[in-house]
Amino acid sequence: MEDIAGRIDSIKSTLPEGVKLVAVSKFHPTEVVMDAYRAGQRIFGESRANELQEKASTLPDDVEWHFIGHLQTNKVRQIIPYVSMIHSIDSGRLLKIVNDEALRYGRKVDVLLQIHVALEETKFGFTPEELMEFAESWDSDDMPGIRVRGVMGMASNVDDEERIRADFRTIASTFDSLAAGPMSDNDNFDTISMGMSHDYMTAVECGSNMVRIGTTIFGEREY
Ligand SMILES: *Cc1c(COP(=O)(O)O)cnc(C)c1O
């Protein structure tokens, strides 16, 4: 408990004002998440629908649950009652399903559009070109169940600091192009979610205002 509070504090002390911390609690038990809650943390990130639902049903209501993993369309309905932001919108089809389910529940859900720039093919998301094209053809009036808040991305999983920096710059400049272009009439478009335990300082230097940190807070995950 002391440890978790201390680690959250020390991360926060390195974050400039205006950068939000998502504590990534996936694979960690509810008691441990509760320790972080008692330390004042309110935003938690999960990557599996079942786990998010279970934890959300147990933890206090003022937690903001963020879904950060790949979201299968058949899992959307399960998380909609609990989730406040979905970081991982990687197709127009998924966006539409989130909108439709949110409307069914009378909710408005914040979403981020996931950008794929990393070297690994296992990562999901639109390429910057695909995303620009998608955003140009997209009309927010058609989807009152969602608010498109910005973008999310991951850097390549490499040691090469320059490659990581280049990936984050690409994500941030795609955000800028969207904000100046197809999203220019969207006042809610303000979030760049990038940076994890090992690279969040670089991400913040490149313009991130939301970091997703798991291991540094909770320790290694046991899958
Ligand atoms: C697991 C995960 C994180 C947290 O990674 P750590 O290295 O544990 O900080 C961040 N973002 C996404 C999308 C994840 O799946």
The ligand as a Tripos MOL2 file, in Angstrom:
@<TRIPOS>MOLECULE
LIG
   15    15     1     0     0
SMALL
NO_CHARGES

@<TRIPOS>ATOM
      1 C1         -0.3650   -3.0460  -20.6940 C.3       1 LIG1
      2 C2         -0.4700   -1.7760  -21.4220 C.ar      1 LIG1
      3 C3          0.1350   -0.6040  -20.9080 C.ar      1 LIG1
      4 C4          0.9770   -0.5590  -19.6430 C.3       1 LIG1
      5 O1          2.2500   -1.0700  -19.8950 O.3       1 LIG1
      6 P1          3.4000   -1.0340  -18.7460 P.3       1 LIG1
      7 O2          4.6280   -1.3470  -19.5260 O.co2     1 LIG1
      8 O3          3.0600   -2.1000  -17.7560 O.co2     1 LIG1
      9 O4          3.4170    0.3120  -18.1580 O.co2     1 LIG1
     10 C5         -0.0620    0.5840  -21.6010 C.ar      1 LIG1
     11 N1         -0.7840    0.6230  -22.7460 N.ar      1 LIG1
     12 C6         -1.3610   -0.4760  -23.2680 C.ar      1 LIG1
     13 C7         -2.1340   -0.3480  -24.5280 C.3       1 LIG1
     14 C8         -1.2140   -1.7020  -22.6330 C.ar      1 LIG1
     15 O5         -1.7910   -2.7800  -23.1780 O.3       1 LIG1
@<TRIPOS>BOND
     1     1     2 1
     2     2     3 ar
     3     2    14 ar
     4     3     4 1
     5     3    10 ar
     6     4     5 1
     7     5     6 1
     8     6     7 2
     9     6     8 1
    10     6     9 1
    11    10    11 ar
    12    11    12 ar
    13    12    13 1
    14    12    14 ar
    15    14    15 1
@<TRIPOS>SUBSTRUCTURE
     1 LIG1         1 GROUP 0 **** ****
